[in-house]
Amino acid sequence: MRTSATIRLLTAVCTALLGSVMGSVSLPAQAALTAAPTPGPAPALTQPAPDDKSGQAIFAAVKPSIVQIRTLVKGSQSQTSIGSGFYVSADGLIITNFHVVSDYALEPDTYELKFAAPNGEAGDLKLLAVDVLHDLALVQRQGSNLPWLRFNHAPIGKGTLGYALGNPGDLGLTIVGGTYNGLRDHSLYPFIHFTGAINAGMSGGPVVTEAQQVFGINEARMIDDQLIAFLVPSHFAEELLNRWRARPVAPASFEKEVTSQLNQHSDNLLSRLSRSPMPTQQVGHYLIPDQLDPYMRCWGGVDRDPKKFYQTDSYFCEGSSSVFVDDETEAGSAVFVNQIIHSSKLDPLRFSQLLADQFSPAQGDHGDAKRFSPYACQASTVQLRGTPARAAMCLRQYKLFPELYDFTLKLVTLKEGHRALLSQLRLTGVKYRPGLAFIRQYMNAIQWKD
């Protein structure tokens, strides 16, 4: 579809949605959501029997099983990213993160994958399978009788020592001690909270028990905090490996496979958020959406700056749900902010001007033109429950994954001359019909009450 046609279509969609918030214009029936079963918790880990293995001994034993994974521009020696991986079979099957190999998965004509082993071996890698939702990939090198790691199946408790291995900053293979702290709270999918120094380049490397068995895969760290890291529970890697062994056929196109998994992620997310009735909280005269699912966290704050002619009470809800697509794109998230703006110093005309200044365009950054269509936007006056409001909605389409869209919504109530609700919602990487249905549900949850 050409860009001009896409913009006309998206603008029409915005207009239809804003006109139909109270049912004046009917939307197409919401598509049935077939969400994958919510992944069960990671198996409880058992602490192995104490032994005298030191970090040095573990490093020496595990080192031969670790490889560095490099993404290169095809036909050159210029690497664009590095990560880590580990053998899970004697014939060269390797587990790593999807985000380590995503450039190659989505653009195989531009990039190639290479490995470098601690013994000096190097060569090509073949991508076999991906699990985008849990940030995992399975690759393979040529070889035999390779030293592979086993997965841990026994329970351990919080505080148990683990050892993370990988190649941070292309500085060589490193081992880092840390502690297992259970599963992360407020996350759509299960991740292990690991207290240890996981750094860029270690992604995809194993985290092992003192018995040298893998219980997690290095995945991410919290940038603004110290020693807060997250691991993919090892049973997801084992499931990916078992699926490959049951049907050892690589997809003809990983673009199609990634698309299918991102569509499933959209279904998982919106089925969790689309509760009826939508949870709300009352703030003054306003009912506003509240925590929609346990994976979300909500925060509040106030601005009482005496130098300003108005005051603001803010309520913000978000959660860890987005999945990595590439360095420029994460998909599948919902964030909303509600602000009560009030003033005893401004007359109605000046207060109206304040709201107009706050009601800036709803769209976000247009982003890379290779990845997204331009935003199409539409503004309209709508009738919410108990109050009129000015609403603006924008959306853009993912070019590589045409079933996915980003939506932004901003609305401001027009009920009172000295107080108003400014509400903002952002959805990323969700399917069209469920996304529209969720926005309509969100707008219908907002109410002004006497």
SULMOUR-V118665 format. One record per backbone hydrogen bond with DSSP energy under -1.0 kcal/mol. CO is the residue of the C=O (numbers start at 1). NH is the residue of the N-H. Records with the same first field share a line. If there is no record, write none. Layout:
BEGIN
CO = NH + NH
END
This chain:
BEGIN
2 = 6
3 = 7
4 = 8
5 = 9
6 = 10
7 = 11
8 = 12
9 = 13
10 = 14
11 = 15
12 = 16
13 = 17
14 = 18
15 = 19
20 = 23
45 = 155
54 = 58
55 = 59
56 = 60
57 = 61
58 = 62
59 = 63
62 = 65
63 = 66
65 = 87
67 = 85
68 = 116
69 = 83
70 = 114
71 = 80 + 81
72 = 112
73 = 76
78 = 73
81 = 71
83 = 69
85 = 67
86 = 95
87 = 149
89 = 92
90 = 146
92 = 141
93 = 88
94 = 139
95 = 86
96 = 137
98 = 101
101 = 105
102 = 106
103 = 107
107 = 110 + 111
110 = 74
112 = 72
113 = 125
114 = 70
115 = 123
116 = 68
117 = 120
121 = 117
123 = 115
126 = 140
129 = 138
131 = 136
132 = 135
136 = 131
137 = 96
138 = 128 + 129
139 = 94
140 = 126
150 = 214
154 = 46
155 = 46
157 = 160
160 = 180
162 = 178
163 = 208
164 = 176
166 = 174
167 = 170
168 = 171
174 = 166
176 = 164
178 = 162
179 = 195
180 = 159
182 = 193
186 = 320
191 = 184
192 = 231
193 = 181
194 = 196 + 229
195 = 179
196 = 198
199 = 202
200 = 169
201 = 167
202 = 205
203 = 84
205 = 218
206 = 165
207 = 215 + 216
208 = 163
209 = 212
213 = 209
214 = 152
215 = 234
216 = 207
217 = 232
218 = 204
220 = 230
222 = 225
228 = 222
229 = 194
230 = 219 + 220
231 = 192
232 = 217
233 = 236
234 = 238
235 = 239
236 = 240
237 = 241
238 = 242
239 = 243
240 = 244
241 = 245
242 = 246
243 = 247
247 = 249
253 = 257
254 = 258
255 = 259
256 = 260
257 = 261
258 = 262
259 = 263
260 = 264
261 = 265
262 = 266
263 = 267
264 = 268
265 = 269
266 = 270
267 = 271
268 = 272
269 = 273
270 = 274
273 = 275
279 = 290
281 = 288
283 = 286
285 = 449
286 = 283
287 = 447
288 = 281
293 = 296
297 = 318
299 = 316
301 = 314
303 = 312
305 = 308
311 = 342
312 = 303
313 = 340
314 = 301
315 = 338
316 = 299
317 = 336
318 = 297
319 = 321
320 = 188
323 = 331
326 = 329
329 = 325 + 326
331 = 323
333 = 428
335 = 426
336 = 317
337 = 424
338 = 315
339 = 422
340 = 313
341 = 420
342 = 311
347 = 351
348 = 352
349 = 353
350 = 354
351 = 355
352 = 356
353 = 357
354 = 358
355 = 359
358 = 360
368 = 371 + 372
371 = 399
376 = 395
378 = 393
380 = 391
382 = 389
385 = 448
387 = 384
388 = 414
389 = 382
390 = 412
391 = 380
392 = 410
393 = 378
394 = 408
395 = 376
396 = 406
397 = 373
401 = 404
404 = 398
405 = 430
406 = 396
407 = 427
408 = 394
409 = 425
410 = 392
411 = 423
412 = 390
418 = 343
420 = 341
421 = 413
422 = 339
423 = 411
424 = 337
425 = 409
426 = 335
427 = 407
428 = 332 + 333
430 = 405
431 = 435
432 = 436
433 = 437
434 = 438
435 = 439
436 = 440
437 = 441
438 = 442
439 = 443
440 = 444
441 = 445
446 = 385
447 = 287
END
